[in-house]
Amino acid sequence: MSDATGFAANNSAYLKAGLHWLRLLLADRARSMAPPLPVQEAAPTRHWRLFGLDLPAGDGAEAPKLLAPPQQESVKAAAAKFEEAAGFEPRPALAVLAERFGLTDFEKDTLLLCAAMEIDPHLPALLAEAQRPPAVAAPTFGLALDLFADPSWDALSPARPLRRHQLLEVHQSGAASLIAAPLRIDERIAAYIKGLNYIDERLLAIAEPVAPPASLPASQEAMARRIAGWVARDGAITRIELVGRDRASKREVAAAALAAVGVSLLAVPFGLLPHEAEGIERFVSLWARETQLTPIALLVAPPEMAGAEPGEGVRQAPPWDWLLRLPGIVMIDAPSPGAGSTAHIIEIAPPTIAERRALWASAWPDGARPDAAALERLAGEFALPASRIRLATQAAQAEADGPPQIDRLWTWCVTHAGGALEGLAERLLPRAAIDEVKVPERDREQLDRLIRHARSRGAALDGYGFSAIASRGLGLAALFHGESGTGKTMAAEAVAHELGLALFRVDLASVMSKYIGDTTKKLRSIFDAAEGGGVMLLFDEADAVFGKRSEVKDSHDRFANIDINYLLTRMEAFSGVTILATNMKHALDPAFLRRLRFVIGFSFPGLVEREAIWRGVFPPEAPLEALDYPALARFPLTGGSIFNAALGAAHEAAAEGKPIAMRHVLVIVRAELQKMERPVAEREFALLREVPGGGAP
């Protein structure tokens, strides 16, 4: 017989004996209060079987008589059978509950009396007969005091388990005294006594059960064993701080560690936890009760690490240190140590590049594994936990209706990686190709080198051992500087396009905040969301965020310097690709230059670059007359201004319903030069009047 089957049988026998004893007690009390009552039949056998309580009723034609005098069995004998059933192994639920909550025999019997109301539909009538006058069809504390041995007046005090852990509810209304008020068992406790053990729905409304992964890589398996050892040693009161930025890996390692010792993990976002004193008290009581009923652990992040929104002015974040005083196993999810006075601190990192390479290979169907270079690129780019790697491979295989294709798999990973940044930064669709970026040869070499380094950074870090000796400065950060319109943003798009990455431009309007410390929080959220790989961050007008630190004259200067200090350290720790674009390089803090792998200047395009830009600026489907590209290249315009001129010429031509001609282009070129307050070479325009189709500008 399995443990589950044995428990069900023992629990059924225990409850049957307890309910029979209760009926005899109530019948005896009813006879002492009034003349003999008419015979009343027990609940139909069918109802009892609903709860696994098979009463002996012969062939089922008749149910046993309850109140027919003389009594079928003495109360003393029934109590002895009830007591004997409490010692069965596996032990019945009520006996276990009484032991865990420290209930006295009187409190346990009172709880059984209330639980019987949820099992026997005929019990209310019997209770009414046993409590006349007045007739109350529900158990009361007064009835329990008269009915059971060793009564205790403090059983319903707020300090005792019945009320402190919300095992019972007292329904006092009007002038009803505590002793006469109806008692009702909590639904969760009633189900537990019946043998149905599930997590309270009020807790599940805010908590997410975290399923343990099928397997973990070796480095994370060692972390899981360490956590499991702490839980097994410390028992009911365990405090663990999970340090690191990879939240998915922390959840998987924690769930695997707890599953090894038979504990389930519940993750609760801090924003869904109560913040007021009364709500906190209710949650603490509910959590304390659940930890006694089922083996569970809590995983939660403090507010400043969960990205809580600031309030008006400089309102402080709500207190969270009460989480550390919760009973049971509590885990704090923190990006860095210092969340509280926890007993154990462990840093959990994502799988290493070598482990990710092995995970990608093992997740692939047999006989369809891609080449080593593709596996190296996947492992180097995406810092995914084991479960996400398996999920990505399965999704790509389902989409391809066969062995997963590397391009589909890459697209799936990039799409899901970018989803974490939605709402934090602006997604740009990288349309430009690297050959469309017209820059001097030395700058093009720098762009090509940036792309090569980004593609091979996994192999460089893992194969050449740098990831083993350093944890900072391993990402790729580049500065694109030059005056407006010289192609910095276009070059960033081209780099993202060549690398197959999602490009996100950090919106400075949404990042910069007047609330002290809020800018740092938002930047932290952006970098943390991008840590999984598959994305490239673009800080346009970077001088607004990465400016120089200033002399501290007031609190605003101090917090502005703190923001810059945070950026310095966070950029160095970021493992992805970051592009800073600015036309004010001199405004950047010098400390950023050391942390930049590439500094690429976008100078004003020369004659050759301008002609190349003019030749490629019009879409292939645009209707064009013959244009004098060498002549147009003589006008001192940046790539951005040339694009504006081409687009404006298209509008001019569309208004006339004709192809784009030189005269349309010259009109907009003159406007662009005047807009930038550059000298208009009238001699050039005069010469172009002689060009066929040029017309008068």
Phi and psi in degrees as a GROMACS rama.xvg file:
@    title "Ramachandran Plot"
@    xaxis  label "Phi"
@    yaxis  label "Psi"
@TYPE xy
-71.7993  163.312  SER-2
-60.5883  -40.5176  ASP-3
-64.318  -42.8701  ALA-4
-66.9254  -41.9564  THR-5
-63.902  -40.1066  GLY-6
-63.6666  -43.8381  PHE-7
-60.8927  -42.4021  ALA-8
-66.2889  -45.0532  ALA-9
-65.4961  -41.5441  ASN-10
-65.304  -38.581  ASN-11
-64.1217  -45.1518  SER-12
-64.1954  -39.1046  ALA-13
-64.6025  -47.8574  TYR-14
-66.1059  -38.8851  LEU-15
-61.6687  -43.3586  LYS-16
-66.3707  -40.5297  ALA-17
-66.9623  -41.4266  GLY-18
-68.6436  -36.8937  LEU-19
-63.696  -42.1783  HIS-20
-62.783  -42.6788  TRP-21
-61.1971  -42.7761  LEU-22
-62.4545  -40.2246  ARG-23
-65.2556  -40.3029  LEU-24
-62.3796  -45.6022  LEU-25
-66.7613  -39.6512  LEU-26
-63.9821  -41.2766  ALA-27
-63.9335  -40.4045  ASP-28
-68.6913  -39.1342  ARG-29
-63.7709  -40.5613  ALA-30
-66.1241  -30.9779  ARG-31
-74.9928  -14.8467  SER-32
-101.781  -17.5048  MET-33
-155.149  168.594  ALA-34
-59.5219  162.144  PRO-35
-52.809  138.289  PRO-36
-94.9659  159.367  LEU-37
-61.9423  155.801  PRO-38
-65.3985  133.453  VAL-39
-122.217  132.654  GLN-40
-84.2476  155.038  GLU-41
-72.7442  173  ALA-42
-62.0077  149.623  ALA-43
-55.7554  144.729  PRO-44
-57.4073  -32.6279  THR-45
-59.7183  -39.8657  ARG-46
-67.2481  -39.8108  HIS-47
-65.4639  -36.8828  TRP-48
-67.1575  -20.5271  ARG-49
-59.4089  -30.8947  LEU-50
-106.266  15.8159  PHE-51
74.8857  23.1793  GLY-52
-110.852  93.4665  LEU-53
-88.4198  106.127  ASP-54
-81.7096  140.383  LEU-55
-68.0003  114.101  PRO-56
-135.536  40.7308  ALA-57
62.188  -129.406  GLY-58
-88.7568  9.92508  ASP-59
93.9589  -3.61151  GLY-60
-73.593  -30.8583  ALA-61
-133.602  143.968  GLU-62
-92.5801  155.893  ALA-63
-66.1486  144.857  PRO-64
-76.7917  139.423  LYS-65
-98.1969  -48.5512  LEU-66
-111.691  7.59824  LEU-67
-69.7453  118.694  ALA-68
-76.5104  150.68  PRO-69
-72.7641  162.147  PRO-70
-58.3612  142.576  GLN-71
-67.5696  -31.2299  GLN-72
-151.29  145.196  GLU-73
-71.2015  150.113  SER-74
-60.6912  -36.3222  VAL-75
-64.516  -42.0649  LYS-76
-67.5399  -38.5527  ALA-77
-65.1538  -39.6129  ALA-78
-63.9165  -36.7734  ALA-79
-65.6018  -41.3299  ALA-80
-65.0594  -38.9208  LYS-81
-62.9914  -43.3354  PHE-82
-66.5487  -37.8449  GLU-83
-64.8267  -39.9674  GLU-84
-65.9358  -24.6846  ALA-85
-66.8716  -20.7804  ALA-86
-92.7877  4.06711  GLY-87
-62.7823  151.658  PHE-88
-121.84  127.075  GLU-89
-63.0011  148.149  PRO-90
-72.3243  145.369  ARG-91
-63.4569  157.163  PRO-92
-62.7673  -43.7162  ALA-93
-65.6242  -37.6128  LEU-94
-64.8274  -40.2161  ALA-95
-65.9874  -44.1743  VAL-96
-61.1527  -43.5705  LEU-97
-61.5817  -37.7916  ALA-98
-69.9108  -44.3105  GLU-99
-66.2658  -36.0704  ARG-100
-94.7229  -0.383686  PHE-101
69.2763  40.6878  GLY-102
-80.2467  142.196  LEU-103
-76.3323  168.519  THR-104
-60.0265  -38.7199  ASP-105
-64.8053  -43.211  PHE-106
-66.1477  -37.9558  GLU-107
-64.5741  -42.7995  LYS-108
-67.1485  -37.6315  ASP-109
-62.7073  -39.8953  THR-110
-65.6391  -39.7818  LEU-111
-62.8626  -40.9662  LEU-112
-58.4484  -41.9246  LEU-113
-73.2032  -35.382  CYS-114
-67.1966  -31.9204  ALA-115
-60.4317  -28.6636  ALA-116
-62.0807  -27.5996  MET-117
-87.572  -3.19829  GLU-118
-115.526  -45.3588  ILE-119
-104.328  110.517  ASP-120
-70.3896  -15.6624  PRO-121
-89.8454  -4.98801  HIS-122
-66.1747  -36.7783  LEU-123
-54.9417  -41.5127  PRO-124
-64.6916  -39.2444  ALA-125
-66.4778  -38.942  LEU-126
-64.7945  -38.6639  LEU-127
-62.9017  -41.0958  ALA-128
-66.3513  -32.3026  GLU-129
-83.0246  -6.31339  ALA-130
-122.333  19.7733  GLN-131
-74.7556  150.748  ARG-132
-87.0478  157.01  PRO-133
-84.0644  164.05  PRO-134
-76.935  121.186  ALA-135
-122.486  117.458  VAL-136
-87.2711  39.4707  ALA-137
-153.946  151.882  ALA-138
-67.0609  146.19  PRO-139
-129.01  163.744  THR-140
-66.9059  -34.7662  PHE-141
-62.3304  -40.918  GLY-142
-63.3136  -42.2145  LEU-143
-62.6713  -39.4159  ALA-144
-62.5073  -36.4951  LEU-145
-81.5863  -26.4979  ASP-146
-87.6095  -38.9006  LEU-147
-107.279  157.937  PHE-148
-76.4198  157.656  ALA-149
52.2142  52.6298  ASP-150
-65.1157  150.693  PRO-151
-134.059  126.518  SER-152
-70.2658  -24.2802  TRP-153
-89.7758  8.37833  ASP-154
-61.1436  -30.9255  ALA-155
-104.42  17.5566  LEU-156
-73.0809  151.448  SER-157
-59.0992  -20.0422  PRO-158
-84.1466  -16.8207  ALA-159
-87.2175  157.548  ARG-160
-59.3414  -33.6577  PRO-161
-57.9345  -39.127  LEU-162
-100.686  -32.8465  ARG-163
-63.3691  -36.4578  ARG-164
-102.213  12.7262  HIS-165
56.7496  39.6177  GLN-166
-74.0115  -35.0559  LEU-167
-126.256  153.755  LEU-168
-117.538  134.659  GLU-169
-102.693  119.171  VAL-170
-98.6035  84.3121  HIS-171
-91.055  123.944  GLN-172
-137.273  144.479  SER-173
62.3682  -129.883  GLY-174
-98.0747  11.898  ALA-175
-63.3593  133.647  ALA-176
-82.621  168.001  SER-177
-61.9654  -36.7994  LEU-178
-72.2474  -25.7  ILE-179
-102.392  -3.94837  ALA-180
-73.5376  138.831  ALA-181
-63.2237  144.147  PRO-182
-107.654  144.869  LEU-183
-139.093  134.728  ARG-184
-78.1102  145.281  ILE-185
-65.6867  141.893  ASP-186
-58.8706  -40.7232  GLU-187
-63.8115  -40.2312  ARG-188
-71.0972  -38.3714  ILE-189
-61.9867  -43.5067  ALA-190
-63.6808  -39.4799  ALA-191
-62.5086  -43.3941  TYR-192
-64.2896  -33.9224  ILE-193
-72.7301  -13.0989  LYS-194
104.947  8.2232  GLY-195
-103.626  104.635  LEU-196
-107.267  108.565  ASN-197
-137.993  157.981  TYR-198
-71.7252  139.257  ILE-199
-55.012  132.92  ASP-200
-63.7808  -26.2519  GLU-201
-67.5219  -30.773  ARG-202
-78.4699  -40.9034  LEU-203
-67.0951  -18.8552  LEU-204
-65.8056  -23.8239  ALA-205
-119.848  -11.0675  ILE-206
-107.766  150.02  ALA-207
-116.503  117.698  GLU-208
-64.8433  133.794  PRO-209
-105.04  114.103  VAL-210
-77.1762  139.195  ALA-211
-69.6655  145.143  PRO-212
-70.9346  159.794  PRO-213
-63.8175  -35.6379  ALA-214
-159.376  164.721  SER-215
-128.981  151.29  LEU-216
-66.5333  164.129  PRO-217
-57.7807  -42.8683  ALA-218
-64.3342  -39.0559  SER-219
-78.3644  -29.2246  GLN-220
-62.441  -37.0127  GLU-221
-65.5154  -39.6243  ALA-222
-64.0588  -40.945  MET-223
-63.4957  -41.0394  ALA-224
-63.6805  -37.1392  ARG-225
-65.3406  -43.5857  ARG-226
-65.265  -43.5554  ILE-227
-59.7852  -36.3523  ALA-228
-64.7651  -40.8919  GLY-229
-61.9043  -45.2788  TRP-230
-64.5316  -43.4091  VAL-231
-64.4565  -33.7644  ALA-232
-80.6242  -44.4551  ARG-233
-80.1205  -26.9757  ASP-234
75.324  -130.442  GLY-235
-68.8667  -26.8806  ALA-236
-115.499  101.26  ILE-237
-133.493  129.954  THR-238
-120.647  123.621  ARG-239
-133.301  132.39  ILE-240
-107.314  116.471  GLU-241
-93.5684  111.315  LEU-242
-101.879  139.668  VAL-243
142.699  165.406  GLY-244
-99.9231  -11.3299  ARG-245
-89.6111  92.0222  ASP-246
-65.6356  -36.3276  ARG-247
-63.3651  -42.9341  ALA-248
-65.4108  -37.9459  SER-249
-63.1136  -41.6144  LYS-250
-64.3804  -42.1194  ARG-251
-68.5115  -43.6709  GLU-252
-64.0724  -43.9826  VAL-253
-63.3938  -44.0828  ALA-254
-64.4411  -40.9586  ALA-255
-65.7607  -41.1161  ALA-256
-63.6031  -43.5754  ALA-257
-71.2488  -36.9018  LEU-258
-61.0412  -32.2336  ALA-259
-65.2744  -24.6659  ALA-260
-110.554  16.0972  VAL-261
76.2139  30.7505  GLY-262
-119.162  139.488  VAL-263
-95.9683  147.035  SER-264
-106.745  132.867  LEU-265
-118.974  126.036  LEU-266
-102.631  127.9  ALA-267
-123.1  119.992  VAL-268
-62.6721  138.298  PRO-269
-60.3801  -33.7908  PHE-270
-62.5315  -21.438  GLY-271
-91.8027  -7.11615  LEU-272
-78.9774  151.233  LEU-273
-67.7143  149.113  PRO-274
-114.125  -20.7854  HIS-275
-88.3883  158.109  GLU-276
-59.8791  -43.1653  ALA-277
-65.1579  -43.5507  GLU-278
-65.3452  -38.7826  GLY-279
-62.4336  -41.5025  ILE-280
-62.9547  -40.8443  GLU-281
-65.4668  -41.4744  ARG-282
-66.0247  -42.9076  PHE-283
-59.0192  -43.309  VAL-284
-65.2641  -43.0882  SER-285
-64.6456  -44.081  LEU-286
-65.8658  -41.506  TRP-287
-60.3703  -39.5337  ALA-288
-66.9182  -42.5251  ARG-289
-65.5702  -36.0851  GLU-290
-66.161  -22.4416  THR-291
-83.685  -23.2574  GLN-292
-92.7904  -31.4486  LEU-293
-148.786  146.825  THR-294
-75.1094  103.655  PRO-295
-134.967  159.021  ILE-296
-133.745  154.541  ALA-297
-111.256  133.556  LEU-298
-121.242  122.809  LEU-299
-149.376  153.231  VAL-300
-109.829  138.207  ALA-301
-59.6584  159.192  PRO-302
-61.0825  -41.2402  PRO-303
-68.8426  -16.4213  GLU-304
-98.9525  -10.4883  MET-305
-98.7067  2.89233  ALA-306
77.1128  36.5568  GLY-307
-63.7946  144.287  ALA-308
-77.4648  143.026  GLU-309
-75.1113  161.181  PRO-310
-100.818  -159.232  GLY-311
-68.5304  143.42  GLU-312
61.3071  -125.972  GLY-313
-119.887  37.9727  VAL-314
-56.9445  136.707  ARG-315
-75.5954  152.556  GLN-316
-64.8458  149.095  ALA-317
-60.7075  147.717  PRO-318
-66.3814  145.166  PRO-319
-131.884  -0.45923  TRP-320
-65.2037  -14.5568  ASP-321
-64.3149  -21.2738  TRP-322
-61.2218  -34.5621  LEU-323
-72.4068  -14.6574  LEU-324
-96.8377  1.9639  ARG-325
-67.2352  146.719  LEU-326
-72.9531  164.742  PRO-327
84.7614  -158.522  GLY-328
-95.9273  119.081  ILE-329
-124.311  126.932  VAL-330
-115.22  132.536  MET-331
-103.931  122.183  ILE-332
-90.3352  111.056  ASP-333
-136.369  140.384  ALA-334
-71.2479  -23.359  PRO-335
-146.99  157.705  SER-336
-61.6618  155.147  PRO-337
115.721  13.124  GLY-338
-71.4775  -20.4121  ALA-339
168.928  -179.291  GLY-340
-82.0727  69.2795  SER-341
-86.1909  155.875  THR-342
-77.0718  -32.8857  ALA-343
-130.609  138.939  HIS-344
-128.311  130.809  ILE-345
-140.894  134.505  ILE-346
-93.9817  126.545  GLU-347
-113.666  117.615  ILE-348
-105.448  157.929  ALA-349
-65.0097  166.803  PRO-350
-55.7778  145.709  PRO-351
-66.1219  166.83  THR-352
-60.6257  -41.1174  ILE-353
-63.7075  -40.0436  ALA-354
-67.3789  -39.4238  GLU-355
-65.0687  -37.7877  ARG-356
-61.0084  -43.3693  ARG-357
-67.1218  -37.2969  ALA-358
-65.667  -41.928  LEU-359
-61.8231  -42.0625  TRP-360
-65.5315  -42.3162  ALA-361
-72.3382  -26.6376  SER-362
-76.5792  -16.564  ALA-363
-76.7918  144.557  TRP-364
-61.3165  149.555  PRO-365
-59.5143  136.228  ASP-366
81.2255  -2.01964  GLY-367
-121.592  15.3152  ALA-368
-65.3368  135.669  ARG-369
-73.2162  175.761  PRO-370
-71.8155  168.123  ASP-371
-63.0856  -34.5897  ALA-372
-65.0856  -39.6553  ALA-373
-66.0326  -42.6158  ALA-374
-63.0154  -39.3594  LEU-375
-63.7074  -41.455  GLU-376
-66.327  -43.6135  ARG-377
-61.7729  -46.6658  LEU-378
-65.9387  -35.7082  ALA-379
-75.9656  -28.6006  GLY-380
-89.5747  -43.4913  GLU-381
-107.051  114.065  PHE-382
-88.6043  72.5365  ALA-383
-101.709  146.757  LEU-384
-73.6607  172.425  PRO-385
-60.3335  -42.4711  ALA-386
-65.2943  -37.4943  SER-387
-70.8715  -32.4404  ARG-388
-64.902  -43.5462  ILE-389
-65.473  -40.551  ARG-390
-63.6217  -42.2848  LEU-391
-62.6526  -42.8575  ALA-392
-65.6075  -42.0181  THR-393
-64.5804  -40.7803  GLN-394
-65.5343  -42.85  ALA-395
-66.0407  -35.2193  ALA-396
-68.4675  -38.4992  GLN-397
-66.7248  -39.1046  ALA-398
-67.3092  -36.5231  GLU-399
-84.3245  -10.3171  ALA-400
54.3331  43.9002  ASP-401
168.009  -158.606  GLY-402
-56.9097  135.22  PRO-403
-64.3912  138.124  PRO-404
-90.5372  142.998  GLN-405
-62.6745  -35.2921  ILE-406
-70.2387  -38.8646  ASP-407
-65.1128  -40.9922  ARG-408
-64.5039  -43.139  LEU-409
-61.5909  -44.4761  TRP-410
-61.7589  -41.3184  THR-411
-61.7969  -45.3094  TRP-412
-64.9304  -42.3989  CYS-413
-64.7171  -42.3953  VAL-414
-61.7689  -45.8218  THR-415
-74.6486  -30.2942  HIS-416
-67.4471  -41.1304  ALA-417
-67.1605  -24.6832  GLY-418
-60.4393  -29.2019  GLY-419
-68.6642  -21.4209  ALA-420
-96.8861  -6.35812  LEU-421
-61.329  131.737  GLU-422
90.2974  -17.3212  GLY-423
-101.005  -29.3242  LEU-424
-146.51  165.985  ALA-425
-93.5443  123.743  GLU-426
-77.8344  130.118  ARG-427
-111.458  137.793  LEU-428
-86.8161  108.565  LEU-429
-74.9495  97.1479  PRO-430
-91.705  -31.7268  ARG-431
-69.7372  141.417  ALA-432
-98.2503  158.947  ALA-433
-64.4431  -29.9486  ILE-434
-71.543  -15.9012  ASP-435
-82.5686  -12.1939  GLU-436
-83.5415  112.824  VAL-437
-99.7873  99.3288  LYS-438
-133.863  163.1  VAL-439
-57.1428  158.012  PRO-440
-58.2449  -39.6577  GLU-441
-65.7471  -35.917  ARG-442
-73.9888  -35.299  ASP-443
-64.0934  -37.3085  ARG-444
-62.0192  -38.6793  GLU-445
-64.9503  -42.1869  GLN-446
-63.082  -43.2646  LEU-447
-63.2604  -38.3638  ASP-448
-66.7195  -40.0634  ARG-449
-58.6329  -44.0159  LEU-450
-65.5799  -42.5266  ILE-451
-62.432  -44.0539  ARG-452
-64.8564  -39.2082  HIS-453
-66.0975  -38.0515  ALA-454
-69.3973  -33.6335  ARG-455
-106.882  12.9715  SER-456
-67.9987  -29.226  ARG-457
-62.6042  -46.786  GLY-458
-66.2316  -38.2251  ALA-459
-66.7851  -41.5543  ALA-460
-73.6624  -42.1222  LEU-461
-87.6903  -51.4442  ASP-462
-67.1268  -28.8757  GLY-463
-103.219  6.02518  TYR-464
83.5789  4.81932  GLY-465
-71.4543  -30.4617  PHE-466
-67.6976  -19.5625  SER-467
-83.7678  -20.1112  ALA-468
-111.375  -6.50731  ILE-469
-148.052  149.015  ALA-470
-121.022  -2.60585  SER-471
-126.683  155.575  ARG-472
72.6721  19.6585  GLY-473
-95.9592  -9.62752  LEU-474
-83.0064  -176.731  GLY-475
-119.546  114.489  LEU-476
-120.438  132.136  ALA-477
-131.078  144.982  ALA-478
-109.267  122.437  LEU-479
-105.071  113.776  PHE-480
-125.691  150.013  HIS-481
156.783  166.214  GLY-482
-68.921  164.43  GLU-483
-60.1415  137.591  SER-484
88.9456  4.59393  GLY-485
-88.5579  1.9928  THR-486
103.018  20.5696  GLY-487
-66.6622  -49.3972  LYS-488
-66.0967  -38.8634  THR-489
-62.6084  -40.3206  MET-490
-64.1707  -38.6398  ALA-491
-62.6403  -42.6636  ALA-492
-60.3235  -42.4785  GLU-493
-64.2496  -40.5078  ALA-494
-63.4962  -45.4129  VAL-495
-62.9889  -38.5513  ALA-496
-64.2538  -44.1781  HIS-497
-66.6088  -33.0064  GLU-498
-86.7184  -11.2415  LEU-499
71.0446  32.3279  GLY-500
-106.067  154.15  LEU-501
-76.5158  135.377  ALA-502
-106.204  125.969  LEU-503
-123.685  125.194  PHE-504
-95.24  125.608  ARG-505
-74.3527  118.939  VAL-506
-80.9929  108.006  ASP-507
-64.5932  -28.1293  LEU-508
-64.1943  -33.1472  ALA-509
-88.3823  -18.707  SER-510
-86.4185  -46.8982  VAL-511
-70.1611  131.107  MET-512
-135.248  147.247  SER-513
-78.1878  -16.3714  LYS-514
-78.3864  131.298  TYR-515
-63.2384  127.343  ILE-516
85.8517  -12.0012  GLY-517
-73.1316  -32.3813  ASP-518
-61.3462  -42.898  THR-519
-62.4484  -41.5536  THR-520
-61.336  -42.8638  LYS-521
-69.7318  -39.0248  LYS-522
-64.785  -39.1538  LEU-523
-61.2438  -42.2157  ARG-524
-62.1623  -38.9269  SER-525
-66.4598  -49.2675  ILE-526
-64.3631  -40.7455  PHE-527
-63.2115  -40.3571  ASP-528
-67.0378  -27.1909  ALA-529
-89.1472  -4.5652  ALA-530
-66.5499  -23.863  GLU-531
-68.8119  -11.8165  GLY-532
91.9854  174.151  GLY-533
85.2951  -0.410111  GLY-534
-132.259  156.267  VAL-535
-125.061  130.851  MET-536
-94.8299  134.552  LEU-537
-120.377  116.949  LEU-538
-98.9609  95.0513  PHE-539
-79.0163  147.454  ASP-540
51.5716  52.0273  GLU-541
-64.4334  -21.1146  ALA-542
-62.4501  -21.269  ASP-543
-68.879  -28.0604  ALA-544
-106.405  -36.2929  VAL-545
-100.918  32.7266  PHE-546
-71.2053  174.611  GLY-547
-72.887  146.192  LYS-548
-72.5194  146.783  ARG-549
-118.579  169.494  SER-550
-67.1961  134.962  GLU-551
-78.5365  114.916  VAL-552
-113.337  -25.1235  LYS-553
-150.425  -177.341  ASP-554
-64.9079  -32.3276  SER-555
-65.5208  -38.5273  HIS-556
-63.7784  -40.138  ASP-557
-64.2253  -44.4324  ARG-558
-73.5661  -29.9237  PHE-559
-64.3724  -40.5633  ALA-560
-66.1491  -34.2657  ASN-561
-63.3881  -40.9176  ILE-562
-59.606  -43.7404  ASP-563
-67.8395  -41.0638  ILE-564
-60.5291  -40.6306  ASN-565
-63.7679  -43.7844  TYR-566
-60.2343  -39.7996  LEU-567
-59.0163  -47.1512  LEU-568
-76.2091  -36.7042  THR-569
-71.116  -37.7984  ARG-570
-64.2945  -36.2619  MET-571
-68.8705  -29.8018  GLU-572
-86.5398  -16.4796  ALA-573
-70.7969  131.729  PHE-574
-95.6761  -1.93255  SER-575
-95.4603  -159.708  GLY-576
-104.64  127.321  VAL-577
-127.348  133.044  THR-578
-116.958  125.47  ILE-579
-105.001  126.846  LEU-580
-119.725  130.881  ALA-581
-155.728  151.913  THR-582
-105.971  14.3658  ASN-583
-134.339  68.4334  MET-584
-58.7157  -35.531  LYS-585
-66.1557  -17.6091  HIS-586
-84.0483  -9.43658  ALA-587
-77.0899  148.492  LEU-588
-66.4512  131.596  ASP-589
-57.7961  -24.8942  PRO-590
-66.0247  -20.3082  ALA-591
-72.2171  -28.5156  PHE-592
-61.6097  -37.2998  LEU-593
-65.1971  -30.0229  ARG-594
-86.7341  -0.949351  ARG-595
-97.6389  125.563  LEU-596
-76.082  -34.2569  ARG-597
-131.23  135.84  PHE-598
-124.626  107.463  VAL-599
-117.115  120.883  ILE-600
-90.8458  135.129  GLY-601
-108.093  95.1817  PHE-602
-81.9315  169.277  SER-603
-61.6915  128.531  PHE-604
-63.2796  139.825  PRO-605
-81.4925  -174.01  GLY-606
-61.2469  -42.7403  LEU-607
-66.1762  -44.8367  VAL-608
-65.1434  -38.5527  GLU-609
-65.9442  -39.5496  ARG-610
-64.983  -39.9519  GLU-611
-64.1847  -37.3605  ALA-612
-66.3643  -43.8929  ILE-613
-60.3944  -40.0369  TRP-614
-69.6925  -24.6792  ARG-615
-107.588  2.34739  GLY-616
-79.5684  -27.9197  VAL-617
-86.6482  135.207  PHE-618
-61.2567  152.377  PRO-619
-58.9747  -31.5108  PRO-620
-86.5262  -1.66221  GLU-621
-70.9867  130.223  ALA-622
-72.4678  120.469  PRO-623
-125.681  139.052  LEU-624
-87.0019  177.556  GLU-625
-65.148  125.446  ALA-626
-113.741  144.813  LEU-627
-92.9909  86.5457  ASP-628
-64.5471  -42.2196  TYR-629
-59.4254  -37.1078  PRO-630
-68.3891  -42.3372  ALA-631
-63.9442  -32.8488  LEU-632
-66.9815  -17.9294  ALA-633
-72.8928  -17.7914  ARG-634
-77.9289  131.458  PHE-635
-76.3681  83.3486  PRO-636
-123.261  146.496  LEU-637
-81.2139  171.806  THR-638
-60.5932  -37.9837  GLY-639
-65.4875  -39.8368  GLY-640
-69.7246  -35.6302  SER-641
-63.7221  -41.2855  ILE-642
-62.3962  -43.5473  PHE-643
-59.6252  -40.5098  ASN-644
-65.8322  -41.1498  ALA-645
-65.0623  -42.6651  ALA-646
-66.7453  -41.6341  LEU-647
-63.3638  -38.8599  GLY-648
-63.464  -37.059  ALA-649
-63.162  -38.3291  ALA-650
-65.3953  -41.889  HIS-651
-61.1073  -45.5679  GLU-652
-67.4503  -39.1041  ALA-653
-64.9753  -34.3656  ALA-654
-64.4108  -30.7668  ALA-655
-91.4934  -12.1757  GLU-656
71.7567  31.1509  GLY-657
-128.185  165.3  LYS-658
-64.8228  160.953  PRO-659
-71.9569  125.607  ILE-660
-121.332  171.264  ALA-661
-57.8891  -38.741  MET-662
-63.2445  -34.496  ARG-663
-67.4114  -41.4195  HIS-664
-67.3575  -41.8688  VAL-665
-65.2659  -35.455  LEU-666
-57.9388  -46.0764  VAL-667
-75.4035  -34.4334  ILE-668
-59.7756  -45.5753  VAL-669
-59.0959  -42.6776  ARG-670
-64.2463  -39.838  ALA-671
-64.1034  -42.73  GLU-672
-64.0415  -41.777  LEU-673
-66.4627  -37.4848  GLN-674
-61.4349  -39.1707  LYS-675
-88.8908  4.80985  MET-676
56.8952  37.5494  GLU-677
-93.7282  150.542  ARG-678
-63.7864  135.74  PRO-679
-92.514  117.197  VAL-680
-79.1227  90.2328  ALA-681
-62.7699  -30.6039  GLU-682
-62.5884  -38.9651  ARG-683
-63.8595  -43.7549  GLU-684
-64.8768  -36.2134  PHE-685
-64.8034  -40.819  ALA-686
-66.0597  -35.5357  LEU-687
-72.7164  -15.8019  LEU-688
-64.0614  -24.1291  ARG-689
-83.159  -10.0339  GLU-690
-73.3262  131.77  VAL-691
-56.3964  127.315  PRO-692
84.5697  -2.47464  GLY-693
-73.4947  -47.3094  GLY-694
70.7104  -178.544  GLY-695
-85.3918  126.37  ALA-696
